[in-house]
Amino acid sequence: MAKVRITQTRSTIKRPDRQLRTIKALGLGRLNKFVEVEYTPQIQGMVRKVNHLVSVTEIK
């Protein structure tokens, strides 16, 4: 699996609770915070749900 860096780029203020929980599950929670994770199908699905709040870059 490829490793990716997921960075939160937008705020979770006034977002549905489901999106807030997804951000927390990814290990994020504030702007410009990032996590480096394996890009598994589970992570792909989580990113797809909050793709308007995060950016994803591949790590070589």
PyMOL commands that set and color helices and strands:
alter all, ss='L'
color gray80, all
select helices_A, chain A and resi 17-26+41-49
alter helices_A, ss='H'
color red, helices_A
select strands_A, chain A and resi 3-8+34-38+54-59
alter strands_A, ss='S'
color yellow, strands_A
deselect
rebuild
show_as cartoon
